[in-house]
């Protein structure tokens, strides 16, 4: 069994995938070919954003966005500690300082209350200038953008939506990657919409920001490739990866429905045993991960051991909060407690999740979890 089964997915699309890739091999426009422009137009239509600029990775998407937003030395950018390292790494790469924020106990997304507390703490401490917020759509569910954007407006901060895991999720009818001043996503192969390498995209409704983003991703160029008007990056999505994504985008809504069906299957069989994922009212998830919360570190260890002994792959996202990593060991800017983050990092674990999980596989996984929990009771 695969944690994310890209083999089964490829079997669904292989003829169309080969045709799309062969078209690129025929026209040989491997950088910024017509498939890239087509993908950007379709991503804009899907999310409702005015402008989409693809790039080389989700991390680059974050870094380019922060550069375009003018983040510099002395600027504080508020970010959850319970997320993938790139969410904070990109702030440092852009020249700013991450200020870590706690998460909610149920959705695991950024806590607006903790965010407000952190902003207040930084203002009182002085030294850093509050500049912006990176809110992460963790495990497929958008963050609370209603409250987060209200806090941002009150404090004159930008909002950057890190939708690396959220693409395909929504709040009401509004799709992920349409919130805040800028949104980003990742096309890493394991994502709900993934390519066959690295890739990312940046979304905005601002023409001015879109022009700056386009310049930064192309070495800071102006009117032509030798007119460099700012420091930038070499960060473009290659045409073959765009071709792969165009095929997958054709079937994306169908795959989202299959992911939701798999998640429902897990939840129905596990909700009386263990704390299952919470999707807030009015929200929908793209189910990038199906993440459970055990009662304790020991219970998690026991469940994971039982699953692994039976050939069921699992993952822990994230065993070490970013503020506890070696890279940030000397980073002492923590104006408030991150107690929820510290707690859930010891208890959460994720099960196989992809559109082609069978009912039998889900039942088998759930029965192993049930047996593991029952053996201790």
ROROLUM-112142 format. One record per atom (N, C-alpha, C): residue in one letter; x, y, z. Coordinates in steps of 0.05 Angstrom, whole numbers, plus 5000, padded with zeros to 4 digits. Example, Ala and Ser with C-alpha at 12.3 -4.5 7.8 and 13.67 -1.06 7.14 Angstrom:
<pts>
a526448865156;a524649105156;a526449345156;s525749555142;s527349795143;s525850015157;
</pts>
This chain:
<pts>
x501749765000;x500050005000;x501850255000;x500950454985;x502450704983;x501050925001;x502651095013;x501551315029;x500051505010;x501251574988;x499951724966;x500551564940;x498551454928;x499051264906;x498951404879;x501351504871;x501551634845;x501451424822;x502051174828;x501950964808;x499050934798;x497250904816;x494450864808;x493351114793;x494251344802;x493351584789;x494351594760;x496851524756;x498051524729;x496551334710;x495751104721;x494250914705;x491751034694;x490551224708;x488051354699;x488551544675;x490951664675;x491451884657;x493651834636;x494851594636;x497351564622;x497251634592;x495151564578;x495051634550;x494951934545;x493252074561;x493152364558;x495752504567;x496952384588;x499452494598;x501652474577;x501852244564;x503852204544;x503452384520;x500952424512;x500352604490;x501152894496;x500452984520;x501153254528;x504153294529;x505553104541;x508453124542;x509753104515;x508652934498;x509652914470;x509353174455;x507153314460;x506753574447;x508953764454;x509853764479;x512053934488;x514653844474;x515053584473;x517553494460;x517553564430;x515153584418;x515053664390;x515553964386;x514354134402;x514754424397;x517354524411;x518354384431;x520954444443;x521154714457;x518954824465;x519055074481;x518954994510;x521254904520;x521354774546;x521154974570;x521755224565;x521455434585;x519455634575;x517355694592;x515355884585;x513955814559;x513455564555;x512055474531;x509055534533;x507455474512;x504655544513;x503055404535;x503955164543;x502555024565;x502655184591;x504855324595;x505155484620;x502955704620;x502755844599;x500756064597;x497855944599;x497455714587;x494755594589;x494155514617;x496155394631;x495755324659;x495155564676;x496655774673;x496156014689;x493356124685;x492456124660;x489656224654;x487656044668;x488055784667;x486055604679;x486155614710;x488455654721;x488655684750;x487255934759;x487456154744;x486156404750;x483056364749;x482156224728;x479256174726;x478255994749;x479855804757;x479055624778;x478755764805;x480755934811;x480756064838;x479156324838;x478756444815;x477456704814;x479456934817;x481956874817;x484057084819;x484457214791;x485257464791;x485757604766;x488357524753;x490457474770;x493057414759;x494257164772;x495556994756;x496956764767;x499656754753;x501756724769;x504456694759;x505656434770;x506256254752;x507456004761;x510456044766;x511555854782;x514455874789;x515455594795;x517955584804;x519355324806;x518655154830;x517555264851;x516855114874;x514955264892;x513755124911;x512055264931;x513755444949;x516155364955;x517855534972;x518655794957;x519255764932;x519756004915;x517356184914;x514956064912;x512556224911;x512256394935;x512856284958;x512656444983;x514856654984;x517256584977;x519556774978;x519157004959;x518356944934;x517857154914;x515557334924;x513457224935;x511257384945;x512157574966;x513757474985;x514657655007;x516557864996;x518157804977;x519858004964;x518158214950;x516058134936;x514258314922;x512758494942;x512258394966;x510858544986;x512658725002;x515258724995;x517158915007;x518258835034;x518158575041;x519258485067;x522258535068;x523158645090;x526058715092;x526958665121;x529558715126;x530658675152;x529158855172;x528558735195;x527058885216;x524058845215;x523058715194;x520158675191;x519358405204;x517258415220;x516158175232;x513958065215;x514057805209;x511957675194;x510957445212;x508357445217;x507157255236;x506356995221;x507156765232;x506856515218;x506356295238;x504756095231;x504455865250;x507055715253;x507555605277;x509855425281;x509155145273;x506455075273;x505654805266;x504954795236;x507054765220;x506854755191;x509454655180;x509654635154;x512154555141;x514154785143;x516754715145;x518854905150;x518955135130;x518155095105;x518355295084;x516755545091;x514655515106;x512955745112;x514455955128;x516255875145;x517956065160;x520556115146;x521655905134;x524255935119;x524056165099;x521856175085;x521556375063;x521756665074;x520856705099;x520956975111;x523857055115;x525456865124;x528356925128;x529756965101;x529056805081;x530256835055;x529557115043;x527157215049;x526457475039;x527557705055;x528757645079;x530057845095;x528657915121;x526257805125;x524657865149;x525157685172;x523557725193;x523857565218;x521157425223;x521157165225;x518657025232;x517957055261;x515457105267;x514457105294;x512356875295;x512856675312;x511256435311;x508656465327;x506556355316;x503856375327;x502756095332;x501056065353;x499955805360;x497655735341;x496655485343;x494555395325;x492055315342;x489855275328;x487455185340;x487654885347;x486354795368;x486354515375;x484754345357;x482754455343;x481054285326;x482054265297;x482154495283;x482954485255;x485954485251;x487554545272;x490454565272;x491454815256;x489654975245;x490455215231;x491055445251;x492255655240;x492955885257;x490655975275;x491356025300;x489356135319;x489256435317;x486956555309;x486856845308;x487356975335;x486556845356;x487056955383;x489956975389;x491456755382;x494356755386;x495656965368;x494656995344;x495757195325;x495457475337;x493157535347;x492757805359;x494657845382;x494957645399;x496757655422;x499557705413;x500357565392;x503157595382;x503657875371;x501757985356;x502058255345;x502258455368;x500558425388;x500658605411;x503358585425;x504358335428;x506958295441;x509258415426;x509258395400;x511458515384;x511358815385;x508958925384;x508759225385;x509759325412;x509159185434;x510059275460;x513059245463;x514159025452;x516958975455;x518659165440;x517659265417;x519259435400;x521459285386;x522959415369;x525159295356;x524459185328;x522159055326;x521258955300;x518759105292;x518359135266;x516059265255;x514059055245;x511659035256;x509758845245;x509158905216;x509558705198;x509258755169;x507058595156;x506858335164;x504958175150;x504457905164;x502557755152;x501757495164;x501857285142;x502957055148;x502756825131;x500856625145;x498456585133;x496656385144;x496756145126;x496855905138;x497255655124;x494655495123;x493955395099;x491655215096;x492454925102;x492654865127;x493854615135;x492154365129;x493454165118;x492153905112;x489853925092;x489454155079;x487454185059;x485154375065;x485054475091;x482854645099;x483854935101;x482455125089;x483355405091;x483355505120;x485055695125;x485155825152;x482756005154;x482456125178;x480156305184;x480656585173;x480256615147;x481056865134;x479257095141;x476757045149;x475057255158;x476257405182;x476957255202;x478157375226;x481057465221;x482557305207;x485357375202;x485657635186;x484057655165;x484157905148;x483158145164;x481158105182;x480258335198;x482458425217;x483858245229;x486158315246;x488358455230;x488758355206;x490758485188;x490058775182;x487558815175;x486659095169;x486959275193;x486259175216;x486559345240;x489359425246;x491259255237;x494059305243;x495759375219;x494459435196;x495759515171;x497859305163;x497059055163;x498858835155;x497858705129;x499758595113;x498858435091;x498158155100;x496658015083;x495957735088;x496857575064;x498557375069;x499457185048;x498356915055;x496756805037;x495556535041;x497556325031;x498556155048;x500155935041;x498255695035;x497555665010;x495655455002;x497055214991;x499455155000;x500954924989;x499454664993;x497954645015;x496354405020;x493354455015;x492754705011;x489854775011;x488554794984;x490054794962;x488854824935;x486654624931;x484254724924;x481954554922;x480054574945;x480954674968;x479154724990;x477654984986;x475855055004;x474255295001;x472955385027;x472255635028;x470455735049;x467955835034;x465755695038;x463355745023;x463955684993;x463455884976;x463955854948;x466655964940;x468156084959;x470756204953;x472956004956;x474455954934;x476455754933;x479055834948;x480355634958;x483055684969;x484855804947;x486855954955;x488656104938;x487256354926;x485056444939;x483856694931;x483556884955;x484956824977;x484756985001;x487257155005;x486857385018;x489057555024;x490057715000;x492357855005;x493558014984;x494857844962;x496057634971;x497357434953;x496857164965;x496556964947;x496356684955;x498456524939;x499356304951;x501256134938;x500455844941;x501455684922;x501055394926;x503555244916;x503554984921;x505754814913;x504654594895;x506154514875;x505454294858;x507254054862;x508454034886;x510053804893;x508353554888;x509553334879;x507953104870;x505952994890;x506453024916;x504652914936;x502253094941;x502153334930;x499953514935;x497453424920;x495053514929;x492653444914;x492753494884;x493953724877;x494553774849;x497553794847;x498753574838;x501753554838;x502853494810;x505253594804;x506553534779;x508453304783;x510353264765;x512253054767;x515053154772;x515153354789;x517553484798;x516753704818;x518353914819;x517654144836;x516154344819;x514454504832;x513054714818;x511354864838;x510555114831;x508855274848;x507455484832;x505755634846;x504255854833;x503656064853;x503356314843;x502756544859;x500256674848;x498356754865;x495756854857;x495357134870;x494357324855;x493657584866;x491657724848;x490257924860;x488458094844;x489658364838;x492158404847;x493458664843;x495158664818;x494558834799;x496258854775;x499058934782;x499359124801;x502059214808;x503658984820;x502458834839;x503958604850;x504558394829;x502758344811;x503158144790;x505558214773;x505858474767;x508158564750;x510758534765;x510758594791;x513158564807;x513858264810;x511858094815;x512357804817;x513557694791;x512457784768;x513457684743;x516357764739;x517058004748;x519758094746;x521657934764;x520757894789;x522557754808;x523057464799;x521057334789;x521457054781;x523257024756;x523857244743;x525557244719;x527957434724;x529457384746;x531957524751;x531457824755;x529157914762;x528558194766;x528558354741;x527858224718;x527958364693;x525858584689;x526458774672;x524558984665;x523458934638;x524159104619;x523059084592;x524058844576;x526458754583;x527558514570;x529458374589;x530558144580;x532157974598;x534758104606;x535658324592;x538158454600;x537558724614;x535058784619;x534259024634;x533458934662;x535458914679;x534958814706;x534459044725;x532059074735;x531259314751;x531059254781;x531359004789;x531358934817;x532758664820;x533358584844;x534458324850;x532158124849;x532557904834;x530457704832;x531557424834;x529957234824;x530656954825;x530356834797;x531456604793;x530956444769;x528856234777;x526356284774;x524256114785;x521856094766;x522155914747;x519955874727;x519055584727;x516555544723;x515455274720;x516055184692;x517354954689;x518054864662;x515554754648;x515654754622;x513354694605;x512354414608;x514054224612;x513253944615;x511553914641;x512454054662;x510854034687;x508154164684;x507954384668;x505454514662;x503654314647;x504854164628;x503253974613;x502053754631;x503653664650;x502653464670;x500353574686;x500653824695;x498653944712;x496053994696;x496254054671;x493854104655;x492153844653;x493453614650;x491953364649;x490653314676;x492153354698;x491053304724;x488753494731;x489053744722;x486953944727;x484353864714;x484453724692;x481953634679;x480253454697;x481653314715;x480253114731;x480353194761;x481153434767;x481653514794;x479153514811;x476953614801;x474453614817;x473553324823;x473753154804;x473052874808;x474852754830;x477452814830;x479252704850;x478652824877;x477953084878;x477253194904;x474853054916;x472852984900;x470452834910;x471252564920;x473152434907;x474152164916;x475652194942;x477252404945;x478652454970;x476752494993;x474652654987;x472652705008;x471152445016;x470752274996;x469452015001;x471151845019;x473751845013;x475651685029;x475751795058;x475852055060;x475852185087;x473352115103;x471052115089;x468552045103;x468651755112;x469751575096;x470051305103;x471651265128;x473951395129;x475551395154;x474051495178;x472751725175;x471451855197;x469151685208;x467551575191;x465351405200;x466251175217;x468551055210;x469550825225;x471250885249;x472251135251;x474151195272;x473151405292;x470851535286;x470051765303;x469351685332;x468751435337;x468251355364;x470751245379;x472951235364;x475451125375;x477551335382;x477651545365;x479951725366;x479051995355;x480552205360;x479752465351;x480352495321;x478152515306;x478352535276;x478552825268;x479352875242;x479553145233;x476953305235;x477253565241;x474953745243;x475053925219;x472853935204;x472454135183;x470454335193;x471254585194;x469454795205;x466954835188;x464854925201;x462354975187;x462755175164;x461755105140;x462055275117;x464655235102;x466455075113;x469055025100;x469054755086;x470754725066;x471254465054;x474254425051;x475054175053;x477954115052;x478653965026;x481054005017;x481953844994;x483253585004;x483353545030;x484353305043;x487153225033;x488953425035;x491753375028;x492853155047;x491953165072;x492552945091;x490152885107;x489952635117;x487852555136;x489352515162;x488952705181;x490652715205;x488952675230;x489652475246;x488352405271;x489952505294;x488652525317;x490052605342;x489552395363;x491752265371;x491552065393;x491252205420;x490652045440;x490352155467;x493052235479;x495152105470;x497852145482;x499952065462;x502452145469;x504752055452;x504951755452;x504451625475;x504651335476;x502551195459;x500051305460;x498051185443;x498751215413;x499751445406;x500551485378;x502751285371;x504651255388;x506851065382;x505850785379;x503950705395;x502850435394;x501250395368;x499650595360;x498050575336;x499850565311;x501850735310;x503650745288;x505250485285;x506050375308;x507450115307;x505749895296;x503149885304;x501349685294;x500849715264;x500449955255;x500050005227;x502549925210;x504850015219;x507249955205;x507949655204;x507249515226;x507749225226;x505949085206;x503749205199;x501849095180;x502149215152;x504349345147;x504949445121;x503349695113;x502349845132;x500850085127;x502650325131;x503250475110;x505050705113;x503650935128;x505051075144;x503951305160;x505951525159;x505151755169;x506951985171;x506052155194;x508052305205;x507452495227;x508052775216;x506052935213;x506253215206;x505253385229;x506853505246;x509753535245;x510853465272;x512853285274;x513853195300;x515353415315;x516553605300;x518053815312;x516954085302;x515654235319;x514754505310;x517154675301;x516554855283;x518755005270;x520455145291;x519155255312;x520655415332;x522555245348;x522254975346;x524054795361;x526154665343;x526154735318;x528154615300;x530954735305;x532954595296;x535754685300;x536154955286;x534954995263;x535355245248;x534455485263;x532455455281;x531355675296;x532055655326;x534055505333;x534755455361;x535455715376;x536455915361;x537256165374;x535156385369;x532856305359;x530656495352;x528856515377;x529156725392;x527756735418;x525356925417;x524356995393;x522157185391;x519557035394;x518756985418;x516256835423;x514656995444;x513057185435;x511657355455;x509357225468;x508656975461;x506456845474;x506956535474;x505356395489;x505656105491;x504755975465;x506155755458;x505355585435;x504555305446;x502955315468;x502255065482;x500754865465;x498954955448;x497354775432;x499254635411;x500954795399;x502854685380;x504654475393;x505654535417;x507454355431;x505954085437;x503354115444;x501853875451;x501153705427;x500053825406;x499053655384;x501353535368;x503753655368;x505953545354;x506753265365;x505953215390;x506552955403;x504252755398;x502052835386;x499752665385;x498652605357;x499152785337;x497952755311;x499452555294;x497952435276;x499152255255;x497252245232;x498352175208;x496752185184;x496751905171;x494351845159;x493851585146;x494151615116;x494451395101;x494451415072;x491951575062;x492451755043;x490351915032;x490951975002;x489151874985;x489251944957;x486551864944;x486051944920;x483351894909;x482751604903;x484751434903;x484251164894;x484450954916;x484151044941;x483950854963;x481350694960;x481450434964;x479050274963;x477750254990;x475150184990;x473750145015;x474949925032;x475949715019;x477249495033;x479749595047;x481349765034;x483749865046;x483050035070;x481050205067;x480250375090;x479350205113;x477650005108;x476749825129;x479049695143;x481049595128;x483349455139;x484849645157;x485449885148;x486850085164;x485450145190;x482850185188;x481250255212;x481050025232;x480949775221;x480849545239;x483449515255;x485749575242;x488249555256;x488449775278;x487450005272;x487350225292;x485550145315;x483250035309;x481349945330;x482649735348;x483949535335;x485149325351;x487349435369;x488849625359;x491049745374;x489949895398;x487850045395;x486650195417;x485250015437;x483849815426;x482349625444;x484349465461;x486649405450;x488549235464;x489549365490;x489449635491;x490349775514;x488149825534;x485649805525;x483349865543;x482449615558;
</pts>
